[in-house]
Amino acid sequence: MQKYLYIIVISFLFLSCKNEKKANDKFNVVTTTSMITDLVKNIGGEHINLQGLMGSGVDPHLYKASEGDVSKLANADVIFYNGLHLEGKLVEVFEKMHNQKTKTIAISDALDEKTLIGSEYFASNYDPHIWFNIDYWMQVTKFIVEKLSETIPEQKTTFEANGANYMEQLEALKTKLIATVETLPKEKRILVTAHDAFNYFGKSFNFEVVGLQGLSTATEAGVQDVQKLSAFIIENNVKAIFVESSVPKRTIEALQAAVNSKGHDVTIGGSLYSDALGNAGTIEGTYIGMFEYNVNTIINALK
């Protein structure tokens, strides 16, 4: 019941805000997660008015739009969101808005469903954390170039050039990270985190990935989950486990305590960026900087 009330309220606010003019006569583009904001910024540049809804440390699984966010959405010409239920209740709002002359685009539509990681426990049946596969992010880059070019055809050449430049940066990132990961022996490539945000990363870089909370942070880790994972850590002699910047660290601290109480020393290897980038204006506030930071943190802690 609360879910549908939320959608009705957001839809009402959306309609009441729809009459404002866009600034500078540029197209208003709104993005949800900070990863998408960074990507659209690299492609659209100064030719769009770009506003992101979710900043550093924001968990998209639990996100609810504020009144100010509704105003941004209401005046958007294009909205880019992740899809695959990452944004929870907002997805249904976006679907309704699409029928009200606002173009809403799920970037996950760039990918073939057959290539996605499935889950019997998550509502969408697919892991939504697609940004942790660099090859997928390159496909999403092409997709956004195409969609922005359709919306603002007079800037198509610029968008294509920006996209090509960013693709080169992603290729360079991938090459660099492969070399970094190769410095860690395969038997040590076990990544234990707060929730299952890193499965695409694990598949790409040959890591076994285990999350305490599952794919969505909306689920709670229970005592049995902690005990089961602590046994796994001891059995596999895992040296370090990781907290996440957008997830409360108490569950990982409880896991560490459970492991240490059984005579196995496990450290917290650092905080990883999972569902959000770092602070704006920092290296980690970009997708490329975030990914490199994560890999360096993981490798250094597990060596």
Residue frames as qw, qx, qy, qz and C-alpha x, y, z in Angstrom:
[[0.000, 0.887, 0.462, 0.000, 0.00, 0.00, 0.00],
 [0.313, -0.791, 0.099, 0.517, 2.81, 2.41, 0.91],
 [0.458, -0.075, 0.589, 0.661, 4.48, 1.68, -2.42],
 [0.206, 0.596, 0.630, 0.453, 1.46, 2.79, -4.44],
 [0.186, -0.924, -0.275, 0.191, 0.84, 5.83, -2.21],
 [0.438, -0.542, 0.293, 0.654, 4.46, 6.90, -2.84],
 [0.351, 0.187, 0.645, 0.653, 3.97, 6.62, -6.62],
 [0.035, 0.807, 0.558, 0.190, 0.72, 8.62, -6.49],
 [0.303, -0.867, -0.087, 0.386, 2.30, 11.40, -4.42],
 [0.427, -0.346, 0.448, 0.705, 5.34, 11.63, -6.69],
 [0.279, 0.421, 0.681, 0.530, 3.15, 11.66, -9.79],
 [0.067, -0.903, -0.424, 0.021, 1.01, 14.47, -8.36],
 [0.355, -0.760, 0.134, 0.528, 4.08, 16.56, -7.50],
 [0.459, -0.027, 0.596, 0.659, 5.45, 15.87, -10.97],
 [0.189, 0.663, 0.610, 0.389, 2.36, 17.23, -12.67],
 [0.196, -0.932, -0.259, 0.159, 2.26, 20.31, -10.43],
 [0.418, -0.655, 0.285, 0.561, 5.88, 21.20, -11.27],
 [0.679, 0.252, 0.556, 0.407, 5.79, 20.61, -15.00],
 [0.324, 0.895, 0.295, 0.086, 5.31, 24.17, -16.20],
 [0.337, -0.801, 0.235, 0.435, 8.78, 25.63, -15.44],
 [0.628, 0.750, -0.206, -0.032, 11.04, 26.57, -18.37],
 [0.896, -0.109, 0.010, 0.429, 14.42, 24.94, -18.82],
 [0.282, -0.832, 0.149, 0.455, 17.45, 27.16, -18.21],
 [0.162, -0.578, 0.544, 0.587, 19.53, 28.60, -21.06],
 [0.745, 0.446, -0.128, -0.480, 17.32, 26.86, -23.63],
 [0.204, 0.393, -0.894, -0.060, 19.50, 23.76, -23.29],
 [0.761, -0.202, -0.535, -0.306, 18.00, 20.33, -22.87],
 [0.478, -0.557, 0.499, -0.460, 17.53, 19.35, -19.24],
 [0.736, 0.130, -0.664, -0.026, 19.00, 15.93, -18.56],
 [0.578, -0.568, 0.399, -0.430, 18.50, 14.23, -15.21],
 [0.607, 0.237, -0.756, 0.059, 20.39, 11.16, -14.05],
 [0.796, -0.548, -0.169, -0.194, 19.92, 8.93, -11.03],
 [0.849, -0.401, 0.009, 0.343, 23.17, 7.38, -9.78],
 [0.165, -0.864, 0.299, 0.370, 26.49, 9.20, -9.68],
 [0.541, -0.132, 0.700, 0.447, 28.00, 6.65, -12.09],
 [0.413, 0.636, 0.594, 0.268, 25.43, 7.56, -14.74],
 [0.013, -0.976, -0.086, 0.201, 25.85, 11.28, -14.01],
 [0.384, -0.623, 0.488, 0.475, 29.60, 11.04, -14.60],
 [0.502, 0.147, 0.731, 0.438, 29.13, 9.15, -17.87],
 [0.278, 0.817, 0.487, 0.134, 26.50, 11.53, -19.26],
 [0.173, -0.918, 0.097, 0.343, 28.70, 14.48, -18.26],
 [0.457, -0.372, 0.606, 0.534, 31.60, 13.06, -20.26],
 [0.378, 0.361, 0.731, 0.439, 29.39, 12.71, -23.35],
 [0.093, 0.856, 0.493, 0.126, 27.03, 15.69, -23.11],
 [0.470, 0.026, -0.086, 0.878, 29.46, 18.23, -21.70],
 [0.004, 0.286, 0.190, -0.939, 28.41, 21.87, -21.97],
 [0.246, -0.094, -0.582, -0.769, 25.63, 21.13, -24.45],
 [0.521, -0.490, -0.661, -0.229, 23.16, 19.94, -21.80],
 [0.357, -0.570, 0.356, -0.649, 21.89, 21.06, -18.42],
 [0.662, -0.006, -0.747, 0.058, 22.80, 18.02, -16.32],
 [0.442, -0.521, 0.393, -0.616, 21.47, 17.31, -12.84],
 [0.484, 0.044, -0.870, 0.080, 22.13, 14.14, -10.85],
 [0.647, -0.581, -0.208, -0.448, 19.73, 13.01, -8.16],
 [0.891, -0.441, -0.059, 0.093, 22.06, 10.84, -6.07],
 [0.141, 0.865, -0.444, 0.185, 25.39, 12.04, -4.78],
 [0.370, 0.381, -0.794, 0.296, 28.27, 10.40, -2.92],
 [0.063, -0.088, 0.835, -0.540, 27.27, 7.84, -0.31],
 [0.638, 0.103, 0.131, -0.751, 23.66, 7.57, -1.48],
 [0.312, -0.005, 0.949, 0.030, 22.22, 4.06, -1.62],
 [0.369, 0.075, -0.439, -0.816, 19.99, 3.80, -4.72],
 [0.316, -0.223, -0.919, -0.070, 18.28, 0.65, -3.41],
 [0.229, -0.553, -0.673, 0.434, 16.71, 2.67, -0.59],
 [0.122, -0.051, 0.090, 0.987, 16.44, 6.07, -2.30],
 [0.125, 0.735, 0.661, -0.089, 13.26, 8.14, -2.15],
 [0.293, 0.488, 0.232, 0.788, 12.84, 11.31, -4.18],
 [0.145, -0.444, -0.411, 0.783, 12.63, 14.58, -2.26],
 [0.316, 0.828, 0.386, -0.255, 10.37, 17.45, -3.33],
 [0.004, 0.786, -0.374, -0.492, 13.40, 19.15, -4.88],
 [0.295, -0.171, 0.864, 0.371, 14.20, 16.01, -6.85],
 [0.403, 0.572, 0.713, -0.056, 10.63, 15.85, -8.12],
 [0.210, 0.884, 0.021, -0.417, 11.05, 19.37, -9.50],
 [0.120, -0.547, 0.688, 0.462, 14.18, 18.29, -11.36],
 [0.342, 0.142, 0.911, 0.180, 12.40, 15.26, -12.78],
 [0.353, 0.720, 0.533, -0.271, 9.34, 17.27, -13.76],
 [0.240, 0.889, -0.127, -0.369, 11.39, 19.68, -15.84],
 [0.440, -0.358, 0.726, 0.388, 13.61, 17.07, -17.45],
 [0.618, 0.486, -0.328, -0.524, 13.59, 16.48, -21.21],
 [0.772, 0.212, -0.599, -0.010, 15.49, 13.22, -20.74],
 [0.614, -0.596, 0.433, -0.283, 16.01, 11.02, -17.69],
 [0.630, 0.344, -0.696, 0.035, 18.70, 8.34, -17.64],
 [0.656, -0.496, 0.425, -0.379, 18.36, 5.69, -14.96],
 [0.133, -0.402, 0.904, 0.064, 19.95, 2.29, -14.36],
 [0.792, 0.030, -0.335, -0.509, 16.92, 0.04, -14.37],
 [0.631, 0.048, -0.764, 0.126, 16.88, -3.63, -13.26],
 [0.595, -0.696, -0.383, -0.119, 15.13, -2.38, -10.10],
 [0.542, 0.081, -0.358, 0.756, 18.27, -0.65, -8.80],
 [0.062, -0.251, 0.125, -0.958, 16.29, 2.54, -8.08],
 [0.059, 0.265, 0.854, -0.444, 13.45, 0.63, -6.44],
 [0.238, 0.673, 0.624, -0.317, 10.14, 2.50, -6.38],
 [0.075, 0.644, -0.183, -0.739, 11.38, 5.23, -8.71],
 [0.171, -0.054, 0.832, 0.526, 11.31, 2.88, -11.71],
 [0.146, 0.598, 0.787, 0.046, 7.51, 2.84, -11.81],
 [0.018, 0.821, 0.161, -0.547, 7.51, 6.64, -11.56],
 [0.109, -0.453, 0.558, 0.686, 9.85, 6.83, -14.57],
 [0.182, 0.242, 0.888, 0.346, 7.58, 4.52, -16.56],
 [0.109, 0.782, 0.579, -0.203, 4.60, 6.78, -15.86],
 [0.073, -0.763, 0.114, 0.632, 6.60, 9.90, -16.75],
 [0.275, -0.139, 0.725, 0.616, 7.61, 8.40, -20.10],
 [0.154, 0.560, 0.774, 0.254, 3.98, 8.53, -21.13],
 [0.057, -0.911, -0.308, 0.267, 3.83, 12.25, -20.23],
 [0.508, 0.833, -0.022, 0.219, 6.26, 13.43, -22.94],
 [0.263, -0.806, 0.531, -0.013, 9.39, 13.02, -20.82],
 [0.790, 0.360, -0.496, -0.020, 11.87, 10.60, -22.33],
 [0.607, -0.596, 0.492, -0.187, 12.96, 8.14, -19.63],
 [0.728, 0.469, -0.499, -0.042, 15.74, 5.74, -20.58],
 [0.838, -0.466, 0.285, 0.006, 17.05, 2.72, -18.66],
 [0.168, 0.744, -0.619, -0.187, 20.73, 2.37, -19.53],
 [0.509, -0.198, 0.836, -0.047, 20.52, -1.36, -18.84],
 [0.753, 0.537, 0.280, -0.258, 18.51, -1.60, -22.08],
 [0.295, 0.771, -0.519, -0.222, 21.88, -1.30, -23.82],
 [0.138, -0.396, 0.907, -0.042, 22.70, -4.85, -22.74],
 [0.646, -0.021, -0.662, -0.379, 21.45, -8.23, -23.88],
 [0.718, -0.481, 0.214, -0.455, 19.61, -9.88, -20.98],
 [0.976, 0.058, -0.198, 0.062, 21.41, -13.13, -21.77],
 [0.554, 0.434, -0.409, 0.581, 24.69, -11.53, -20.69],
 [0.337, -0.646, 0.254, -0.636, 23.37, -10.36, -17.30],
 [0.197, 0.118, -0.899, 0.374, 23.97, -12.17, -14.04],
 [0.569, -0.444, -0.470, -0.509, 20.75, -13.67, -12.73],
 [0.016, -0.190, 0.740, -0.645, 19.58, -14.06, -9.15],
 [0.378, -0.415, -0.802, -0.206, 16.78, -16.14, -7.72],
 [0.337, -0.496, -0.572, 0.560, 16.64, -13.82, -4.69],
 [0.056, -0.327, -0.011, 0.943, 16.28, -10.40, -6.35],
 [0.483, 0.549, 0.456, -0.508, 13.02, -9.04, -7.72],
 [0.460, 0.692, -0.272, -0.486, 14.28, -8.31, -11.23],
 [0.966, 0.055, 0.239, 0.084, 16.07, -11.65, -11.50],
 [0.687, 0.521, -0.081, 0.500, 19.14, -9.77, -12.73],
 [0.556, -0.458, -0.159, 0.675, 22.04, -8.17, -10.90],
 [0.238, 0.938, 0.245, 0.055, 21.71, -4.39, -11.51],
 [0.400, -0.795, 0.244, 0.386, 25.36, -3.48, -10.73],
 [0.815, 0.495, 0.220, 0.206, 26.34, -3.47, -14.41],
 [0.160, 0.953, -0.241, 0.092, 28.89, -0.63, -14.11],
 [0.533, -0.623, 0.569, 0.070, 31.42, -3.05, -12.62],
 [0.759, 0.189, 0.513, 0.353, 31.91, -4.68, -16.01],
 [0.101, -0.574, 0.237, 0.777, 33.95, -2.20, -18.06],
 [0.107, 0.086, 0.792, 0.595, 32.93, -3.84, -21.34],
 [0.008, -0.677, -0.736, -0.010, 29.29, -3.33, -20.40],
 [0.127, -0.772, -0.176, 0.597, 29.99, 0.28, -19.47],
 [0.141, -0.277, 0.533, 0.787, 31.44, 0.77, -22.95],
 [0.025, 0.414, 0.824, 0.387, 28.21, -0.56, -24.46],
 [0.119, -0.791, -0.520, 0.299, 26.27, 1.83, -22.22],
 [0.198, -0.536, 0.168, 0.803, 28.52, 4.68, -23.43],
 [0.064, 0.061, 0.706, 0.702, 27.58, 3.95, -27.05],
 [0.086, -0.604, -0.789, -0.074, 23.92, 3.70, -26.03],
 [0.155, -0.767, -0.315, 0.537, 23.92, 7.11, -24.33],
 [0.149, -0.318, 0.416, 0.839, 25.70, 8.69, -27.30],
 [0.004, -0.298, -0.807, -0.510, 22.93, 7.34, -29.52],
 [0.151, -0.713, -0.677, 0.103, 20.10, 8.51, -27.25],
 [0.178, -0.680, -0.094, 0.705, 21.53, 12.00, -26.73],
 [0.124, -0.155, 0.568, 0.799, 22.10, 12.30, -30.49],
 [0.036, -0.502, -0.803, -0.320, 18.47, 11.40, -31.14],
 [0.200, -0.784, -0.487, 0.328, 17.36, 14.04, -28.63],
 [0.033, -0.879, 0.126, 0.459, 19.74, 16.81, -29.78],
 [0.850, 0.354, 0.295, 0.256, 20.66, 15.85, -33.36],
 [0.318, 0.915, -0.125, 0.212, 22.53, 19.10, -34.02],
 [0.281, -0.766, 0.561, -0.137, 25.16, 17.98, -31.47],
 [0.995, 0.045, 0.059, -0.067, 25.49, 14.41, -32.75],
 [0.679, 0.552, -0.331, 0.354, 29.06, 14.93, -34.04],
 [0.096, -0.658, 0.503, -0.553, 30.17, 16.32, -30.69],
 [0.807, -0.328, 0.322, -0.370, 28.51, 13.54, -28.72],
 [0.968, 0.229, -0.077, 0.065, 30.10, 10.89, -30.94],
 [0.458, 0.623, -0.431, 0.466, 33.55, 12.48, -30.55],
 [0.366, -0.579, 0.480, -0.547, 33.16, 12.73, -26.78],
 [0.939, -0.133, 0.181, -0.259, 31.96, 9.14, -26.64],
 [0.855, 0.401, -0.249, 0.215, 34.90, 7.90, -28.70],
 [0.163, 0.654, -0.502, 0.542, 37.33, 9.74, -26.44],
 [0.607, -0.446, 0.434, -0.495, 35.75, 8.27, -23.32],
 [0.989, 0.096, -0.030, -0.105, 35.81, 4.78, -24.83],
 [0.612, 0.530, -0.445, 0.382, 39.58, 5.12, -25.24],
 [0.197, -0.570, 0.530, -0.596, 39.85, 6.05, -21.57],
 [0.862, -0.208, 0.252, -0.388, 37.80, 2.99, -20.60],
 [0.910, 0.318, -0.244, 0.102, 40.00, 0.74, -22.74],
 [0.320, 0.582, -0.533, 0.524, 43.09, 2.15, -21.02],
 [0.529, -0.462, 0.426, -0.570, 41.47, 1.63, -17.61],
 [0.976, -0.014, 0.026, -0.216, 40.68, -1.99, -18.38],
 [0.757, 0.436, -0.384, 0.299, 44.25, -2.71, -19.51],
 [0.035, 0.589, -0.525, 0.613, 45.69, -1.05, -16.40],
 [0.683, -0.364, 0.348, -0.528, 43.40, -2.89, -14.00],
 [0.975, 0.128, -0.171, -0.056, 44.06, -6.29, -15.56],
 [0.552, 0.480, -0.497, 0.466, 47.78, -5.73, -14.98],
 [0.262, -0.516, 0.479, -0.660, 47.13, -4.71, -11.35],
 [0.881, -0.190, 0.142, -0.410, 44.93, -7.74, -10.63],
 [0.876, 0.304, -0.362, 0.097, 47.58, -10.06, -12.10],
 [0.171, 0.557, -0.618, 0.528, 49.87, -9.12, -9.19],
 [0.590, -0.291, 0.507, -0.558, 47.52, -10.99, -6.81],
 [0.001, -0.129, 0.984, 0.119, 47.72, -14.82, -6.84],
 [0.489, -0.219, -0.564, -0.628, 44.47, -16.46, -8.01],
 [0.516, -0.332, -0.771, 0.170, 44.00, -18.35, -4.73],
 [0.198, -0.308, -0.430, 0.825, 43.81, -14.99, -2.90],
 [0.173, -0.119, -0.328, -0.921, 41.15, -13.52, -5.17],
 [0.265, -0.543, -0.796, 0.029, 38.23, -13.78, -2.76],
 [0.030, -0.289, 0.041, -0.956, 36.26, -10.57, -2.23],
 [0.272, -0.541, -0.773, 0.192, 33.95, -10.36, 0.80],
 [0.004, -0.229, -0.021, -0.973, 31.80, -7.22, 0.98],
 [0.312, 0.116, 0.518, -0.788, 28.65, -5.85, 2.61],
 [0.713, 0.411, 0.412, -0.392, 26.32, -6.78, -0.28],
 [0.699, 0.138, 0.600, 0.364, 26.55, -8.44, -3.68],
 [0.284, 0.884, 0.004, -0.371, 27.52, -5.37, -5.70],
 [0.055, -0.716, 0.610, 0.335, 30.69, -6.84, -7.19],
 [0.808, 0.121, 0.576, -0.002, 29.58, -9.95, -9.11],
 [0.653, 0.753, 0.052, 0.059, 30.24, -8.34, -12.50],
 [0.022, -0.851, 0.521, -0.066, 33.65, -7.27, -11.23],
 [0.637, -0.350, 0.684, -0.054, 34.35, -10.80, -10.05],
 [0.828, 0.394, 0.399, 0.027, 33.36, -12.32, -13.36],
 [0.463, 0.873, -0.131, 0.075, 35.52, -9.82, -15.28],
 [0.100, 0.775, -0.573, 0.249, 38.65, -10.14, -13.11],
 [0.732, 0.058, -0.675, 0.063, 38.40, -13.75, -11.93],
 [0.119, -0.295, 0.627, -0.711, 37.45, -13.09, -8.29],
 [0.351, -0.441, -0.826, -0.016, 35.17, -15.18, -6.13],
 [0.137, -0.342, 0.117, -0.922, 32.75, -12.63, -4.70],
 [0.366, -0.454, -0.802, 0.128, 30.65, -13.09, -1.57],
 [0.145, -0.446, 0.045, -0.882, 28.28, -10.45, -0.23],
 [0.001, 0.078, 0.817, -0.571, 26.75, -10.53, 3.22],
 [0.366, 0.357, 0.417, -0.752, 23.40, -8.93, 2.33],
 [0.541, 0.483, 0.678, 0.118, 22.62, -10.14, -1.18],
 [0.389, 0.405, 0.399, 0.725, 22.04, -7.95, -4.24],
 [0.143, -0.753, -0.228, -0.601, 19.87, -5.35, -2.56],
 [0.184, 0.181, -0.589, 0.766, 20.69, -3.48, 0.65],
 [0.580, -0.319, -0.058, -0.747, 16.95, -3.54, 1.37],
 [0.879, -0.193, -0.433, -0.050, 17.51, -7.08, 2.69],
 [0.401, -0.770, 0.411, -0.278, 18.93, -7.56, 6.17],
 [0.533, 0.322, -0.767, 0.157, 21.75, -9.94, 7.05],
 [0.786, -0.523, -0.059, -0.324, 20.81, -12.31, 9.85],
 [0.524, -0.631, 0.568, -0.069, 22.84, -14.17, 12.46],
 [0.883, 0.097, 0.449, 0.098, 22.90, -17.30, 10.29],
 [0.601, 0.776, -0.014, 0.192, 24.27, -15.28, 7.35],
 [0.089, -0.870, 0.451, -0.180, 27.08, -13.94, 9.53],
 [0.701, -0.397, 0.591, -0.048, 27.95, -17.36, 10.92],
 [0.869, 0.362, 0.318, 0.108, 27.91, -19.03, 7.52],
 [0.477, 0.833, -0.141, 0.241, 30.14, -16.37, 5.97],
 [0.319, -0.791, 0.504, -0.140, 32.53, -16.37, 8.95],
 [0.843, -0.140, 0.516, 0.063, 33.02, -20.11, 8.46],
 [0.744, 0.619, 0.153, 0.200, 33.73, -19.50, 4.76],
 [0.116, 0.926, -0.305, 0.193, 36.33, -16.83, 5.59],
 [0.557, -0.590, 0.581, -0.064, 38.13, -19.13, 8.01],
 [0.882, 0.142, 0.442, 0.077, 38.01, -22.12, 5.66],
 [0.667, 0.656, 0.138, 0.325, 39.47, -20.08, 2.79],
 [0.612, -0.352, -0.071, 0.704, 41.94, -18.15, 4.97],
 [0.224, 0.815, 0.279, 0.456, 40.62, -14.80, 3.76],
 [0.497, -0.031, -0.285, 0.819, 42.91, -12.02, 4.95],
 [0.042, 0.194, 0.168, -0.966, 40.61, -8.99, 4.62],
 [0.142, 0.638, 0.750, 0.100, 36.95, -8.06, 4.17],
 [0.170, 0.140, 0.166, 0.961, 35.53, -4.74, 2.96],
 [0.159, 0.628, 0.530, -0.547, 32.92, -2.17, 3.93],
 [0.323, 0.502, 0.535, 0.598, 31.15, -0.04, 1.32],
 [0.117, 0.030, -0.106, 0.987, 30.79, 3.72, 1.19],
 [0.436, -0.207, -0.241, -0.842, 27.02, 3.65, 0.65],
 [0.760, -0.313, -0.542, -0.174, 26.22, 0.83, 3.11],
 [0.508, -0.753, 0.278, -0.312, 26.37, 1.03, 6.94],
 [0.402, 0.509, -0.747, 0.148, 29.51, -0.75, 8.15],
 [0.568, -0.395, 0.528, -0.494, 27.94, -2.41, 11.20],
 [0.969, 0.100, 0.063, -0.216, 27.23, -5.70, 9.39],
 [0.716, 0.497, -0.410, 0.269, 30.83, -6.10, 8.22],
 [0.082, -0.582, 0.593, -0.550, 32.08, -5.18, 11.70],
 [0.808, -0.222, 0.345, -0.422, 29.79, -7.89, 13.13],
 [0.937, 0.311, -0.159, 0.005, 31.23, -10.34, 10.60],
 [0.382, 0.616, -0.544, 0.423, 34.78, -9.39, 11.58],
 [0.423, -0.480, 0.543, -0.544, 33.95, -9.90, 15.26],
 [0.945, -0.016, 0.150, -0.290, 32.44, -13.32, 14.54],
 [0.816, 0.443, -0.321, 0.186, 35.54, -14.43, 12.63],
 [0.166, 0.618, -0.561, 0.525, 38.00, -13.07, 15.20],
 [0.657, -0.411, 0.383, -0.503, 36.07, -14.76, 18.03],
 [0.992, 0.071, 0.067, -0.079, 36.87, -18.10, 16.41],
 [0.691, -0.486, 0.362, 0.395, 40.60, -17.45, 16.46],
 [0.615, 0.377, 0.401, 0.565, 41.03, -16.30, 12.85],
 [0.173, -0.590, -0.043, 0.788, 42.42, -12.81, 12.29],
 [0.376, 0.569, 0.547, 0.486, 40.59, -10.94, 9.54],
 [0.169, -0.355, -0.109, 0.913, 41.00, -7.21, 8.97],
 [0.399, 0.812, 0.381, -0.189, 38.75, -4.63, 7.34],
 [0.655, 0.064, 0.349, 0.667, 40.74, -3.90, 4.20],
 [0.062, -0.127, 0.148, 0.979, 39.13, -0.56, 3.48],
 [0.435, 0.554, 0.470, -0.532, 35.96, 1.03, 2.17],
 [0.301, 0.120, 0.716, 0.619, 34.95, 0.33, -1.43],
 [0.383, 0.306, -0.021, -0.871, 32.71, 2.43, -3.64],
 [0.295, 0.189, 0.932, 0.089, 29.83, 0.24, -4.74],
 [0.209, 0.690, 0.686, 0.100, 26.51, 1.96, -5.49],
 [0.062, 0.992, 0.102, -0.037, 27.87, 5.51, -5.58],
 [0.620, 0.501, -0.205, 0.568, 31.05, 7.34, -6.54],
 [0.493, -0.305, -0.375, 0.724, 33.20, 9.37, -4.15],
 [0.029, -0.775, -0.277, 0.567, 32.79, 13.06, -3.40],
 [0.517, 0.808, 0.213, 0.187, 32.41, 15.41, -6.35],
 [0.097, 0.946, -0.289, 0.109, 35.68, 17.06, -7.31],
 [0.517, -0.545, 0.658, 0.051, 37.83, 14.12, -6.18],
 [0.194, 0.347, -0.841, -0.367, 39.45, 11.41, -8.30],
 [0.094, 0.163, 0.971, -0.147, 37.10, 8.85, -6.73],
 [0.379, 0.515, 0.367, -0.675, 34.21, 11.09, -7.77],
 [0.509, 0.477, -0.455, -0.553, 34.67, 9.84, -11.34],
 [0.975, 0.060, 0.028, -0.213, 33.89, 6.38, -12.63],
 [0.740, 0.469, -0.398, 0.271, 37.46, 5.79, -13.79],
 [0.025, 0.572, -0.572, 0.587, 38.97, 7.07, -10.54],
 [0.748, -0.301, 0.311, -0.503, 36.51, 5.04, -8.44],
 [0.977, 0.157, -0.124, -0.077, 37.27, 1.81, -10.29],
 [0.572, 0.505, -0.489, 0.423, 41.03, 2.26, -10.01],
 [0.271, -0.532, 0.507, -0.622, 40.75, 3.16, -6.32],
 [0.890, -0.179, 0.157, -0.389, 38.63, 0.05, -5.63],
 [0.922, 0.265, -0.259, 0.114, 41.02, -2.32, -7.38],
 [0.337, 0.557, -0.529, 0.544, 44.09, -0.86, -5.68],
 [0.490, -0.461, 0.421, -0.608, 42.36, -1.09, -2.28],
 [0.966, -0.044, 0.037, -0.253, 41.35, -4.71, -2.85],
 [0.815, 0.383, -0.353, 0.253, 44.72, -5.86, -4.14],
 [0.136, 0.593, -0.524, 0.595, 46.73, -4.11, -1.42],
 [0.612, -0.401, 0.383, -0.563, 44.56, -5.57, 1.34],
 [0.974, 0.016, 0.083, -0.212, 44.52, -9.14, 0.05],
 [0.583, 0.594, -0.527, 0.169, 48.24, -9.50, -0.79]]
